[in-house]
Amino acid sequence: MQNQEHYNEEILPCVPELSRTALRLARGTALADDLVQETLTRAWQARASFRPGTNARAWTRRILFNTYINHYRKKKREQEAFDELRNASRTSHRAAHDGLGDEVAAALRALRPEFRAAVELVDLRDLSYQDAADQLACPVGTVMSRLHRGRKRLRSALEGYALDQGVIRRAA
C-alpha cells in the first residue's frame, strides 16, 4: 500500500469500526476521536509495512489498541509524577514548620485560624495571594487583609522574643 489510493481503499472503510472500538475503550468521545485520528496517522506512516490483500481491519485495530495502551501508560506515569510532586510539596510544607522556633510556632498556633491559614499559605509556603485565595475560597482582598492582621498579631506576640534574640533593636 504505497499510495493514497490504496490507503483509501483498504484503511478508510475500517474507520466506523475503529470509532466504535475507540468509544468502548476510552468511554468518552474526545479521547476516542483522538485515538482514531492517531491510529489513522500511524497507519499512514506505516503504510509501507502493510501488505495489500491482508486483513486491514485487524491491522488497524492492533494500531488502535497499541495507541490506547500507550496513552494509558503515559497517563499513569503522569499521575504517578503528579502524586510524587504532591507528596514532596506536603513534605516541604512540614519542613517549613519544622524550621520554626518553639516561640514562633506557638505564636502562629495562637492566631485565629483564618489569620494562621493566610500566613502559612503566603509566608511559609510561598503561594501567591491568588493561589492562597483559591485554596481558602475567598477573594484576594480578604487574603491580603487576613495576612496583614495575622502578621501584625505575630509581630506583637513575638516582639519580646525578637528583642531577646537581637533580631530587632529597642527604639532609642
ABEGO torsion letter per residue (X at the ends): XABAAAAAAAAAAAAAAAAAAAAAAAGBAAAAAAAAAAAAAAAAAAAAABBBGBBAAAAAAAAAAAAAAAAAAAAAAAAAAAAAAAAAAAAAAAAAAAABBAAAAAAAAABBAAAAAAAAAAAAAGBBAAAAAAAAGBBAAAAAAAAAAAAAAAAAAAAAAAAAAGABBBBX
